[in-house]
Amino acid sequence: MRPILILAALLFLPLAAAAQTRAEPQRLRFEVYWGGFHSGDVMFTQEGALAAQQTGLVMQSRGLLNWLSQLAIQSEAQAQWGNPGPDRIAYETRFTTRRAKRELAMATDPLTRRVELTKDKVDYFAPLDPELDADKVPPVPPEERIGVVDPLTAIQLYRFRVRQAVEEGGPKRFTVKVFDGRRRFDLEVQVQGRGSRNIRNRVYPVIETEARMKPLHGFLERYRKMWDNALFEVRLNPEDDYVAVQIVAETFLVATMVNFLERCPPAGPCLPEVKP
């Protein structure tokens, strides 16, 4: 997975806060802007109550990013929640780019409580630069795959802890431990306080939060340095069940922004079709 795929996964960690307390199916649409240009569309889906949730994410690159990468991601996760957080997870993801296609699946082993890979298949459509071959990086150690969550389950945990901080006097600093099947990283989160933001000509009440990334295992050294301490500004709407109405990352070469666009109907198209 190239850095743009990691960025996509990280940017969408908190997106689905809107659906956490609603049992009925939810479909939320977001737009991604890269360097000020529309670069991607995202749909997040969720079903089930907090104790047992099914979540999904579909992303399609647009514009210049689509010309560069032809990135498409489809992921699903199931999580059973205990106390105080996710107890068991099952996660699948499929992504394609101009150069490769990968299918990955993982699940919690009920005996060891460790998250184990159950599938990892990759097909390359173009020669791979040996210096960029992430398969040569040592795998994440077994002890680092206990007490972790997949990227989609991290959505629930992120929102859950922010809500606790705002409404129940919980800690305003916390860590989300994430394993995406190949990399292990922490998100160190700080809840900063209330404010308001004008987003797409609409003013939202927001809870301002920051998440800093700490890459731990599974990264090529050049990418570990790039991602170390990367900052994501996440703005959640407390009056709409903590929808993440905006996420901004300015750590990289160009600013990346994700904006909440709309709730989609239960059936029918949610994302626009990709034009040839």
Secondary structure, DSSP 4 states (H G I P E B T S, - for coil): --HHHHHHHHHTTTGGGGGTT--S-EEEEEEEEETTEEEEEEEEEEES-TTEEEEEEEEEE-HHHHHHH--EEEEEEEEEE-SSSEEEEEEEEEEE-SSEEEEEEEEE-TTT-BEEEEEEEEEESSPPPGGG-GGGSPPPPGGGGBS-B-HHHHHHHHHHHHHHHHHS---SEEEEEEE-SS-EEEEEEEEEEEEEEEETTEEEEEEEEEEEEEEEES--HHHHHHHTT-EEEEEEEGGGTTEEEEEEE-SSSS-EEEEEEEEPPSSS--SPPPP-
